[in-house]
């Protein structure tokens, strides 16, 4: 009977040891998983930051290009107005003076 009790106690010790080992294994696996998740999160955060920088630079470039286009269009329009003024200034002045003197 005593041998049987000793055998049961020994089996209980082994079972507790296996349960403890399983718990340690589980904890180690969870730590490893946490490490992998952090690594993935860090990589994704770095990728996201890099992508945001790329998109911001691209957007800045588009804004600069569009601003240049608008400035060039404004400059061309001002040049055309200046040319029209130079081409017609004397005739306009003559016409204004003529109408003013004519009483119109």
KAFENMO-V309782 format. One record per run of one state. SS is the DSSP state (H for helix, E for strand, L for the rest). FROM is the first residue (numbers start at 0). TO is the last residue. Records with the same first field share a line. If there is no record, write none. Layout:
SS=FROM-TO, FROM-TO
This chain:
L=0-0, 102-103
H=1-101
